[in-house]
Each structure stands twice: as structure tokens, then as C-alpha cells.
Amino acid sequence: MTRDLLVDPSAKPLLSLLAFIDGQPVGHILFSKATIVGAPNIKASFLAPLAVIPKFQKQEVGGSLIKKGLELQTQ
């Protein structure tokens, strides 16, 4: 599936965000454009990947990235 997304011309990256703590990158998120078959007028995106360095997991890094990403996409 991931390989299919890499060659799908309609799955274009829309937003990539990095989270930093004390100047160190600790998390990353990527939203990509998605097409819904049968509903071409609906704007959609998917979230993948979401990654947080294990030492910083369970500290709301991933949730903060998701929240900020959703905010930026709805502007």
C-alpha cells in the first residue's frame, strides 16, 4: 500500500511538520492529498506517517502535530 502511494500522482504531499524540543527534532507528520473515488469534488487528505522518537512518546508530541496540521489545512 505505501509503495502504491509513492507512485500515485494524485497522492501529493500537502503538509509536512516537524516537532522540536530544545532544538532537537522529535516528531514528524505528513499529510498527503487524497482522491475519493466517486466523489471528485470532496477535498480529502490522509495522515501518514506520524513518527515520534520513542523517548518523547506519550508527551503529546504526536497529538500536537495532528492538531496543528488539521488547523493549518482548514485555513
Buried (B, 14 or more C-beta within 10 A) or exposed (E): EEEEEEEEEEBEEBBEBEBEEEEEEBBBBBBBBBEEEEEEEEEEBEBEEBBBBEEBEEBEBBEBBBEBBEEEEEE
